[in-house]
Structure formats: C-alpha cells, structure tokens
Amino acid sequence: MKIALQTLTYGRIGIAASGVGMAQATFDHSVERLKPRQAFGKAIAQFQHWQFKLAERATEIENARNLYMKAALRMDAGEAFPEPEAAMAKWYATNLAAEFARDGVQIFGGYGFMSELAADGSHYRVEEIYRDCKIAEIYEGTNEIQKLVIARSIFGKDITG
C-alpha cells in the first residue's frame, strides 16, 4: 500500500508539470492571438483587461511551476511523500490549466472551439487544451482529493478523517 501511495504522490508531480505545460501553451497561443486580433479599431492586446488578465496568468503559471519544482526537489532529495507540495502542485496547476483554457477559448472567440478551419487548414490548439485539461484534474487523485491531502497536512488525519 505504501508503494502504491508513493507512486500516486510521484505521479502528482508529473501531472502538475503537465498542467503547467497546458497553461503555458494556452498563454503562448493567447498572446499570439491577442496581438493581431482587432476590436473597436485596435488590437485586443491593447485593452487593459487582457493585459491585466495575462499578467495574472503569467504570475500564476510561475507559481504553479515553483510548486511542482519544490515537490520534485523534495522527491529527488529522498522524501518518500513530498506532501503537501505534490498535492498543492497537482491541484493548483491543473486547476489553473482548466481556468486558463476557458480564457483561451474566450480569447479565440469562435475559433476557440475549432481544431481546424476547413477554409485554410488553420489549427487552433486551445480547443485541444480545453478538452485535455479536464482529465488532468481527475487522474492521480481528483483535485478534491488533493484538497483533502492538503487539509490533512494542516489539521491532521484525526480531524479530517
């Protein structure tokens, strides 16, 4: 049982890294889309809403990256269960990926739900990221379970069950 739980803990770090990757990919695609896309006679990137939103997301991505790296460093140092960082990283990064994927769809408008545009063969990755990020919230323990693992590190198993 200990080995099985340890494997889940290690897997959470990888899933967190995957969540960061999905969020970073959404970020990169969104920045490229916001620069040329026009509304009301100017690039959408010129609107303060999107400037602030992307500033927030850049900070959140960095926070998520730092969390999974901290958990990975603890694991590399020989910690059998690098918790609560592994649970925090998995929950935070995959939650961020899902939230930002929704933003990405909004940024791309109608193209946000297309995988390929028939007229010219253009590909839009945010649809794929939006679809794929949901499973990351589920495997290696759902995000709700990650919150329980974190709560146990705060209150102890006696109180949280």
Sequence and secondary structure as in RCSB ss.txt:
>XXXX:A:sequence
MKIALQTLTYGRIGIAASGVGMAQATFDHSVERLKPRQAFGKAIAQFQHWQFKLAERATEIENARNLYMKAALRM
DAGEAFPEPEAAMAKWYATNLAAEFARDGVQIFGGYGFMSELAADGSHYRVEEIYRDCKIAEIYEGTNEIQKLVI
ARSIFGKDITG
>XXXX:A:secstr
 HHHHHHHHHHHHHHHHHHHHHHHHHHHHHHHHHTT EETTEEGGGSHHHHHHHHHHHHHHHHHHHHHHHHHHHH
HTT SS TTHHHHHHHHHHHHHHHHHHHHHHHHGGGGG SB TTT  B THHHHHHHHHHHTTTTS HHHHHHHH
HHHHH HHHH 
